[in-house]
Amino acid sequence: MPLFHLLIIALIQGVTEFLPVSSSGHLILIPNLTGLQDQGQVIDVAAHVGTLAAVVLYFWADVRVGLAGIPRMLTGRIDTPGSKLAFLLALATIPVILFGLALKLTGFDEVLRSTAVIGWTMLGFGLVLFWADRKDPSPKSDTDWSLKEAIVMGLWQAVALIPGTSRSGITITAGRLLGYQRHDAAKLSMLMSIPTIFASGALLTAQVIETADAAAARDGAIVAAMSFLSALLALSLMMRLLRSTSFTPYVIYRVILGVILLFIAYA
């Protein structure tokens, strides 16, 4: 695959993975709108690896606490901050895994990969994010995350398997509706992405491991490295800006892109 094409994929995946604008929707649009070849699952895996490394590095302090709590969680002792975080993240990941398997087994995941679907979800869920972001938050922080809220946010996250919805966007929307400050809602959303990206990446890896070759491995390494750098930059910038700005700029982008895609789909 040409280097320019790989760089486009890596930059789009890296920048949009953690912004509330839908990375999967943008990746699907590349072949749909430009005529370029579909990047394939090997490149998808590599892009996932890069963005996973970025979010783990950025939130390493929290990730380390959660990893340390896994042994206690596995023995049923949810009595430390680490075991609680590990348990809630695992719980929040279950809905998206079950819904993802259902879409895969029925083949419905391919039906949803259309410009019209992405246009409607980009527009509709962008407006839902705007509505949720207008609500006055309570003084809750990410340390107040509860069992019920993990389940609720996990169910919202499952909806993001519909292309154009945005995993980060829908979970941030849920967090805002639950009363979290913008920065804390985004932090919970990013932590939820770690097991989700790991699970989806592991599934894709299992599917492509027998077909990968040296050329695919080289292309994947390039995409992983560029996705890591662009994702880390985008994540750092967004988390810094959320202390002083709203999600309105992302909503405006989603609405404009959604309208354009619907015009293209139905014109």
Secondary structure, DSSP 8 states (H G I E B T S, - for coil): --HHHHHHHHHHHHHHTTTTT-HHHHHHHHHHHH-----HHHHHHHHHHHHHHHHHHHTHHHHHHHHHHHHHHHTT---SHHHHHHHHHHHHHHHHHHHHHHHHHHTHHHHT-SHHHHHHHHHHHHHHHHHHHTS---SB-GGG--HHHHHHHHHHHHHTTSTTS-HHHHHHHHHHHTTB-HHHHHHHHHHHHHHHHHHHHHHHHHHHTTT--HHHHHHHHHHHHHHHHHHHHHHHHHHHHTTT--SHHHHHHHHHHHHHHHHHHH-
